[in-house]
Amino acid sequence: MRESATCLIEGVDQLKKAMDDAEVDEQIILREQIGSMIPSLLNSGVTLEAAGAGILKRETVGSIGEKLIQCGGSLEELALGIQKIGAPDLEETKISGQRMLYAAEKMREAGNNLKGIVPEKKKGKGWLKG
């Protein structure tokens, strides 16, 4: 758990450094956008840590699932923040945001599985498209 806490702190430090860089470059809107991502990053790390601690403490499966769902929500907010930062034509931020959204979806899916929430079955032949 210490390693993930260290990564979380490093991530927040990187965002703060990016905020300082944006301020030096007089890009106030960019600075605010970056700053708005810090709470989402912190919350996702804290809830993921809480889920891990819950496993070690042998909390109920539903409780751990709820923490994973909360983490997924924070990851989604972070993904939307990433996508908002980049220029619409910048492929890197678009891909990063999509990957983070996928991670958020899978985190919520894992939490729902632990809580016993069954996902809806896909209807029709939509599954053929992938």
C-alpha positions as CSV (number, residue, x, y, z in Angstrom):
1,M,0.0,0.0,0.0
2,R,2.9,2.3,0.6
3,E,3.9,2.2,-3.1
4,S,0.4,3.3,-4.2
5,A,0.4,6.1,-1.7
6,T,3.8,7.2,-3.0
7,C,2.5,7.1,-6.6
8,L,-0.6,9.1,-5.5
9,I,1.6,11.8,-3.9
10,E,3.9,11.9,-7.0
11,G,0.8,12.3,-9.2
12,V,-0.5,15.2,-7.2
13,D,3.0,16.7,-7.2
14,Q,3.2,16.4,-11.0
15,L,-0.2,18.1,-11.3
16,K,0.9,20.9,-9.0
17,K,4.1,21.3,-11.1
18,A,2.0,21.5,-14.3
19,M,-0.2,24.2,-12.6
20,D,2.9,26.2,-11.8
21,D,4.2,25.8,-15.4
22,A,0.8,27.0,-16.8
23,E,0.9,30.0,-14.5
24,V,4.4,30.9,-15.6
25,D,3.2,30.7,-19.2
26,E,0.2,32.8,-18.3
27,Q,-2.3,30.1,-19.2
28,I,-4.8,30.7,-16.4
29,I,-7.6,28.6,-17.8
30,L,-5.2,25.6,-18.2
31,R,-4.0,26.1,-14.7
32,E,-7.6,26.0,-13.4
33,Q,-8.4,22.9,-15.4
34,I,-5.3,21.1,-14.1
35,G,-6.1,22.2,-10.5
36,S,-9.7,20.8,-10.9
37,M,-8.3,17.3,-11.5
38,I,-6.4,17.1,-8.2
39,P,-9.4,16.3,-6.0
40,S,-10.4,13.5,-8.4
41,L,-6.9,12.0,-8.3
42,L,-6.8,12.2,-4.5
43,N,-10.3,10.7,-4.1
44,S,-9.6,7.8,-6.5
45,G,-6.4,7.0,-4.6
46,V,-8.0,7.2,-1.2
47,T,-11.0,5.1,-2.1
48,L,-8.7,2.4,-3.8
49,E,-6.6,2.4,-0.7
50,A,-9.7,2.0,1.4
51,A,-10.8,-0.9,-0.6
52,G,-7.4,-2.6,-0.1
53,A,-7.5,-1.9,3.6
54,G,-11.1,-3.3,3.7
55,I,-9.8,-6.5,2.2
56,L,-7.1,-6.8,4.8
57,K,-9.6,-6.0,7.6
58,R,-12.0,-8.6,6.1
59,E,-14.8,-6.1,5.6
60,T,-17.9,-7.2,3.8
61,V,-17.7,-7.8,0.1
62,G,-20.4,-5.3,-0.6
63,S,-18.5,-2.6,1.4
64,I,-15.4,-3.2,-0.7
65,G,-17.5,-3.1,-3.9
66,E,-18.9,0.2,-2.9
67,K,-15.4,1.6,-2.5
68,L,-14.4,0.4,-5.9
69,I,-17.5,2.0,-7.4
70,Q,-16.6,5.3,-5.8
71,C,-13.1,4.9,-7.1
72,G,-14.5,4.4,-10.6
73,G,-16.5,7.6,-10.3
74,S,-13.4,9.5,-9.4
75,L,-11.5,8.0,-12.3
76,E,-14.2,9.1,-14.6
77,E,-14.0,12.7,-13.4
78,L,-10.3,12.5,-13.9
79,A,-10.7,11.2,-17.4
80,L,-13.1,14.0,-18.3
81,G,-10.5,16.5,-16.9
82,I,-7.8,14.9,-19.0
83,Q,-9.9,15.2,-22.1
84,K,-10.9,18.8,-21.3
85,I,-7.2,19.9,-21.1
86,G,-6.1,18.8,-24.5
87,A,-6.8,20.5,-27.7
88,P,-9.6,18.7,-29.6
89,D,-7.2,17.6,-32.3
90,L,-4.5,16.4,-29.9
91,E,-4.6,12.6,-30.2
92,E,-2.6,11.9,-27.0
93,T,-5.1,13.5,-24.6
94,K,-8.0,11.9,-26.5
95,I,-6.4,8.4,-26.1
96,S,-5.4,9.0,-22.5
97,G,-8.9,10.1,-21.6
98,Q,-10.4,7.1,-23.3
99,R,-8.1,4.7,-21.5
100,M,-9.0,6.4,-18.2
101,L,-12.7,6.1,-19.0
102,Y,-12.2,2.4,-19.7
103,A,-10.4,1.9,-16.4
104,A,-13.3,3.8,-14.6
105,E,-15.8,1.6,-16.3
106,K,-14.0,-1.6,-15.3
107,M,-13.5,-0.4,-11.7
108,R,-17.3,0.2,-11.4
109,E,-18.0,-3.1,-13.0
110,A,-15.7,-4.9,-10.5
111,G,-17.5,-3.0,-7.6
112,N,-20.9,-4.0,-9.0
113,N,-19.8,-7.6,-9.3
114,L,-18.7,-7.6,-5.6
115,K,-22.0,-6.1,-4.6
116,G,-23.9,-8.7,-6.6
117,I,-25.4,-6.3,-9.2
118,V,-25.8,-8.2,-12.4
119,P,-25.1,-6.2,-15.6
120,E,-27.8,-6.1,-18.2
121,K,-27.5,-8.6,-21.0
122,K,-26.9,-7.1,-24.4
123,K,-29.8,-7.5,-26.8
124,G,-29.6,-8.1,-30.5
125,K,-26.5,-8.5,-32.5
126,G,-24.6,-5.5,-31.1
127,W,-22.1,-7.8,-29.5
128,L,-20.9,-8.7,-33.0
129,K,-19.5,-5.1,-33.5
130,G,-17.4,-5.3,-30.4
